[in-house]
Every structure is written in structure tokens, then in C-alpha cells.
Amino acid sequence: MSQVLVVTSGKGGVGKTTSTAALGAALAHDGAKVVVIDFDVGLRNLDLVLGAERRVVFDLINVISGVAKLPQALIRDKRLENLFLLPASQTRDKDALSEDGVAKVIEELRTKFDWIICDSPAGIERGATLAMRYADAAIIVTNPEVSSVRDSDRIIGLLDSKTVKAERGERVDKHLLITRYDSSRAARGEMMSIDDVLEILSTPLLGIIPESEEVLRASNVGSPVTLNNALSAPARAYFDAARRLKGEEIPMLVPSKGYRFLNKLFGRKAA
Amino acid sequence: MSLFDFFRRSSAPIARERLQVLLAHERIARSKPDLLGLLREEILAVIARHVSFEPDKVQIKLDRGVSVSTLEVDIEIPSGLPAT
């Protein structure tokens, strides 16, 4: 059974594309067949983060408009043979992204992949609502910061009302992924803690990704952080999150900076 | 550590409280129309039916709190007498 996931947040710059790439690579690394789709029409970047920017020929809108067949537009990752990318178009015409077109593409992908991960653009406009439209589950990427948490709350409201599942009276499974977390600042009361964010958003926690230099280092070279340095703190946190997505029970660690090796065991149950 | 540092350091609880108040209101606003906004519009409509006032002489202040919110509508109504 294939799972359609949307990686969303409302606010921009919180780590949706980084997380899509990292989780997609982690799931593919563990053997699943994964496709990541960039829904950010006009401002695609998932290709760049995955290091596939020079191999883009066709895109999502070409497939929807019939210019290209789906297999022609899918780009196979150079490192993982079961990881694929469906890039966004660079066209400025966002209306080219039609609801029926997206539905057809996702239906076709469901027959070929275990995981279909939709990387949502920021905001709540067409691209973002279509990215979540057909999702079975959602990953809400949040920074422990007021504007990000507020926007996540708004997105959670949309997931509960504007998705196909919600309209059928079912629920989209929601998972909170807290990124750019700095445990030492949280301990000093300079940053909201994991508990603060969970209490406000009351959404199950999928993982805690620490603030880390490794994330920028990986995107600089066009590699998901989970492949670029699999032993780094953010990579391990993403691998754990990917396993929780598959239903495994993994203890939730609050990652700290690399040189502080003591991870505090939290004992909270995973999402 | 100075007193300034002490206050600066515990900003996270302020963030949490501000969000809790804000989101409580925004969640209600999503499920039903904004009561205070509705009141503001209807109050202004009723007054406009009886007296004419200049829209820029209307001051509206809104403060959303946890248990109580206030809507303050301050309208300058011309008395009809020539200005002295």
C-alpha cells in the first residue's frame, strides 16, 4: 500500500524541502520505493537540494498538460536507485497546476511507489492546497518560534478541512517535525521547548531535528543530509523520523550539538 | 548575570503565552465568523443610519484577551452647531 505524504508548514524557510529530501532519501535507503514531488511552481528547489538540477528535462506541469509522460519526467537519484524526483515547473503560470491533473499524477504514482512525498510551497495558496489535497498523512515542519508555530496551527486547520480525506469525513494523519531545535537555548529559556510546541499544537511528534551546520553543508553539495553525512545529528534524527513513519517505535531523543554527546532520553512515545 | 540578562533569557514562556492566547482566538475565528468584527460592523451601520459621521473620525480599539476581550468604538458625532 502506498502512502501519500505532504510536507507542509505555512511559513517559508523552516525546512520543508530539506526535510522532504532527507526523509525521502532515508526511506529509500531502507529499501522503499520513493518519489518526491516539488509543488513549488515557479520557485522549484527540491532538484537543487537533491543535486539533480542539471538533469531536469520535464516537470509536473508538463506531465499534467500531456507534454510528457510520467516516466519521462521522473528523475532517478544518482545515489539511490529507488529514489525519484518529479520536479516543479519554472513557469510563472500557477493555474497550470490543475486539481484533476494532480489527482491523475498521484493515482499513477500510487501504482509504482511505496511513498509519494509532496513538498509543499510556503503559504496557503494553490500550490500549497494542492500539495496537501490528496495526502494520506502530513508532516508539519515547525521551528520553535512564534510565527512558525502560528502558521503550523493554520495549516493543521486546513489539513482537517480542505483535503479529500477530510471532506470524506476521514482524517489525515498528522505528524509534527520540529526543526532547527537548539536544546541548550531551550534549556536557558531562550527558545520554546518541545513540550511548549506540542502543548500548543497538540499534534503527535515525529521527530526533533537539531540546528546543525550539516544541513547547509549538505544542501551546498546537493545531497540530502541523510546521505551526505549519515552519522551526523540531523541525519540520525531524520532516519529515526523515517522509521517512525513506517510505524516503528523509536525512543524520542532530544538531539544536542555535536560536541555535547549526551543525548537526553525523553521517553515520549513517537507519533 | 545582570538583571537585564535574567529577563532576556526567559523569553520562551512569553512566546508560549502569546501563542496560546492568539491561537485560541484564531481557532474560534476559523469555525465561526469573528464576533468582535461583526459587532464593529453592525454598530457602525446602526449609528450611520441615524447620524452621519466621517469614517476617519471613528477610532476602533480591539484587545483580545484570554477570558475577556474588549471592543472600544469611539465615534465623533458632529453636534450640528457651527464650529467656534
Interface residues (C-beta under 8 A of the other chain):
Chain A: E145 V146 V149 R150 D153 R154 G157 A186 R188 G189 E190 M191 M192 S193 D196 E199 I200
Chain B: R9 S10 S11 A12 P13 A15 R16 R18 L19 Q20 L22 L23 E26 R27 R30
